[in-house]
Amino acid sequence: MPARELSTILVHVDDTRQTATRLALARGLAQRHGARLVCAYVSPARIAPATLFGRTGTDWDRTIEAALAATEGHARDHFATFSPTMPAAEWLHIDGNQPGGLSDPPSLLAQAARRADLAIVGLTGTGEDHKDAPGRFAEGLIVESGRPVLVVPEGGPPASIGETVTIAWSERRETARAVADAIPLLRQARQVEVVEIAPPEASPGEIAAVRQRLESVVAFLGRHRIQALSAVEVAAGPTLADQLLIRAAERGSDLIVAGAYGHARLREFVFGGFTHDLLSRSRIPILATH
């Protein structure tokens, strides 16, 4: 069975200043993999009360249309600045007004991402006034798209990613899928390390069992022409996510591969503590799959 390739990459474009670094990262990946690049902007649905603070429904319609046009204009400005360096990049405007369908912007973006091999999304920087971006698009894509999602932290990524990769391993379905999804990126890495954090009470025999299963992961990667090392750490930090992030930073990792864990609660999906901490605290881009 041939290994999966990156033939289409979708990157989320919005009106925040983080978009420029996200587009640069997407361009680098698209060029390295010979992939089609789709730059997707999602406009929110136009919903307004009939009257509020003395304004008529028509007044509000004009105000909302002007605000939405300005927001899309800023996003298009990012794309216009970027597109000369990637002439083949495509602009995709996803309208939040979907008759009889979904109107939640993250869900609409997740639908579009199902036609891509990789989705790239960012987290809004401190002080940004974009109301839809902080966390919501990342969570929506990871949970709903069925695709690997590259989450770019505030401050942006290094010039390139995937040179030194840390894989956060655990014996869970989500992790196995994340590793499989990451194979196109891992093949181009110089260093790959598979890390599992064992419980603090783990016995020597349990530690040995962890090492053995990590070696089987390394062997699996080797069959995909990916050279990797493995390491076991015993939990000692404030949280498992913090401990993993410290190790990744010490190794100079520019990408973390991890499964995204959580559960449905009251019709919403809630990330578990490890996933939430990893996504919210990492300064390293994370490739996550649910």
Secondary structure, DSSP 8 states (H G I E B T S, - for coil): -------EEEEE--SSTTHHHHHHHHHHHHHHHT-EEEEEEEE------S-BTTB-HHHHHHHHHHHHHHHHHHHHHHHHHHGGGSTT-EEEEEES--TTS---HHHHHHHHHTTSSEEEEE---TT---SS-TTHHHHHHHHHS-S-EEEE-TT---SS-SSEEEEE--SSHHHHHHHHHHHHHHTT-SEEEEEEEE-TT--HHHHHHHHHHHHHHHHHHHTTT---EEEEEE--SSSHHHHHHHHHHHTT-SEEEEE--EEEETTEEEE-HHHHHHHHH-SS-EEEE-
